[in-house]
Amino acid sequence: MPFRFLYIIALFLFIHPLFSQQITGKGKLTGILVTSGTDEPMPFATISIYTQKDSLVEGSLSDENGKFNIPLSFGSYYALVEFMGYGNYKSDLFVISKDNLTKDLGKISMSIQANNLDEIVVQGEKTVMQLSLDKRIFNVGKDLANAGGSASDILLNLPSIAVDPEGNVRLRGSANVRILIDGKPSGLVSFKGSSGLRQLPANMVERVEVITNPSARYEAEGMAGVINIILKKDNNQGFNGSFELIGGTPTNLGFTTNLNYRKKNINWFVNYGLSRRINPSEGTLYQEVYSDTLTSILSQSNTGTVYGLNNNIRAGLDYFFNEKSFLTLSYIWRRSDAHRITDIRYEDYKNSLNNYLGYSLRRQDETEQEPNSEVILSYKKSFPQKGHELNTSFTYLDYWENSDQLFTQSSYLPSGSAIKSKDLVQTSLNDEFEKQYLVQLDYTKPFSKEGKIEAGFRTSFRNMENDYIVKEKNADGQFFPLPGLDNIFIYNENILAAYSIMGNKSKKMELSGRFESRIYGC
């Protein structure tokens, strides 16, 4: 009796799956995948199940032993087995039914299939930041975050550099920073340091070098550091070019292009940028001034708009004596035209905001023109040792700026009645001229993996003139100069400097020593 009971249970366990499959209308597909020639199991191959009409109905992967077990509803199917690097396997049609619940495809041998690939181009990209002994280099030429922006926007995104709303640049918190283009002073950013950065399109910039320990190689200015902006220039054979259209809001429209044509030893290049921007601004100021018996309160609000049109063009040629030695002649011209309108409201209070004294409205209407140009002749020779270079250049800069401002001011009582006696009309005229001649020679020679010697000299002749005068309109409608607000500033500077630097670094420390000698004449 016990043996008969066990026999019945075993028979039930055997026929129950078959009976269940017949009731639910399902069967299964099984098989094993192996590599042709070695019969090694092929794990994680893709098995896809299709109907006679090529509709995908099921899919699975082979296990680590190459086996697969795929549940299927009753019907007619075929299987497609795929694995990267191997030829596909397609089975014949098979039927899953109540009379044929399991279809075993058996051992399927997969053969290696070789395909001829198209040409593969391996293209390297520089890291965003590189560190050297005396500077940090930021490769920004292909950073999409700078698309459509200006050189000022690039600096704003770099660590340790801050740019305020007026465009002034600070390096590590200090405003005593020198800004150069291709290692030299340039009218592209103006001689005032940073005002031209907003007019220089970001698409013209290849990289930015931040020198935190500047030597005489980078002039005496910029004790906090030097920011050296390197512009793009291609020298590939044939014709090469890139174009960029810019659109944004608030109004930011522009066009930039970088072109070069090289045939044999001569390479012609042109960079051009045109931008039209309208920049609105607003601000507030609250100020309290205390004395023994009086508290003066000023509440100020201002709104403004700057309408700017900027043109930049850089053109020239390289003559290659060989790939390690070439002479470059280039010309740069930039013109910036701006129209600034600023409206300021002053509200005056005495002791508290409950004691309102009245308000004043002041408008500043400024028209500014800033054309400048420069000519650069330079020679560079690279020696077989990496980093061993000789650079020499002659630069002529011609800069001019004209600013014409009109100020109108009206005062009002708390009731809103105008105080005509306090009406004010003023003009401010400022003309600035500057010419500079610069000759520079730099020699660099590495003596170890991280060590190098630098030496060179520079001489510059700089002549500046600044004419400034403020006039006010009197009761007769005539403008007269305000005492103490007119000035003619003339400055001449001659510099002769030589320098030598030796530096090296290891995993634990950096060593740098330098010698500088400068002679100034004003």
TAMO-V574686 format. One record per backbone hydrogen bond with DSSP energy under -0.5 kcal/mol. NH is the residue of the N-H (numbers start at 1). CO is the residue of the C=O. Records with the same first field share a line. If there is no record, write none. Layout:
NH=CO / CO
//
This chain:
5=1
6=2
7=3
8=4
9=5
10=6
11=7
12=8
13=9
14=10
15=11
16=12
17=13
18=14
19=15
20=16
21=17
22=18
23=19
24=20
25=21
26=21
27=72
28=101
29=70
30=103
31=68
32=106
33=66
34=108
35=40
36=110
38=35
39=35
42=33
43=41
44=62
45=42
46=82
47=60
48=46 / 80
49=58
50=78
51=55
52=76
54=51
56=54
57=49
58=49
60=47
62=45
63=67
66=63
68=31
70=29
71=69
72=27
74=25
75=96
77=94
78=50
80=48
81=89
82=46
86=83
87=111
89=81
91=79
94=77
96=75
97=95 / 100
100=97
103=28
104=102
105=30 / 103
108=32 / 106
109=107
110=34 / 108
113=85
117=115
121=119
122=120
123=121
124=122
130=137
132=135
136=210
137=130
138=136 / 208
139=128 / 137
140=138 / 206
141=206
143=140
144=142
146=143
147=144
149=146
151=197 / 200
152=197
154=150
155=151
156=152
157=153 / 154
158=155
161=158
162=170
164=168
167=164
170=162
171=174
172=160 / 170
174=171
177=175
178=225
180=178 / 227
181=184
182=229
184=181
189=186
193=190
196=189
197=194
199=196
200=196 / 197
201=199
202=149
204=201
205=202
206=230
207=230
208=138
209=228
210=136 / 208
211=209 / 226
212=134 / 210
213=134
218=215
219=216
224=176
225=176 / 222
226=211
227=178
228=209 / 226
229=180 / 227
230=207 / 228
231=229
232=204
238=262
240=260
242=258
244=256
246=254
248=252
252=248
253=276
254=246
255=274
256=244
257=272
258=242
259=270
260=240
261=268
262=238
263=266
266=263
267=318
268=261
269=316
270=259
271=314
272=257
273=312
274=255
275=310
276=253
277=308
278=251
279=306
280=278
281=304
283=302
285=300
287=298
289=296
291=294
296=289 / 294
297=295 / 349
298=287
299=347
300=285 / 298
301=345
302=283
303=343
304=281
305=341
306=279
307=305 / 339
308=277 / 306
309=337
310=275
311=335
312=273
313=333
314=271
315=331
316=269
317=329
318=267
319=327
320=265 / 318
321=319 / 325
322=325
325=322
326=380
327=319
328=378
329=317
330=376
331=315
332=374
333=313
334=372
335=311
336=370
337=309
338=368
339=307
340=366
341=305
342=364
343=303
344=362
345=301
346=360
347=299
348=358
349=297
350=352 / 355
351=295 / 349
352=350
355=352
356=354
357=348
358=348
359=412
360=346
361=410
362=344
363=408
364=342
365=363 / 406
366=340 / 364
367=404
368=338
369=402
370=336
372=334
373=398
374=332
375=396
376=330
377=394
378=328
379=392
380=326
381=390
382=324
383=388
388=385
389=387 / 444
390=381
391=442
392=379
393=440
394=377
395=438
396=375
397=436
398=373
399=434
400=371
401=432
402=369
403=430
404=367
405=403 / 428
406=365
407=426
408=363
409=424
410=361
412=359
413=417
416=413
419=411
420=418
422=419
423=420
424=409
426=407
427=471
428=405
429=469
430=403
431=467
432=401
433=465
434=399
435=463
436=397
437=461
438=395
439=459
440=393
441=457
442=391
443=455
444=389
445=453
447=451
448=451
452=503
453=445
454=501
455=443
456=499
457=441
458=497
459=439
460=495
461=437
462=493
463=435
464=491
465=433
466=489
467=431
468=466 / 487
469=429
470=485
471=427
472=480
473=425
474=478
477=474
480=472
482=470
485=482
487=468
489=466
490=488
491=464
492=522
493=462
494=521
495=460
496=519
497=458
498=517
499=456
500=515
501=454
502=513
503=452
504=511
506=509
511=504
513=502
515=500
517=498
519=496
521=494
//
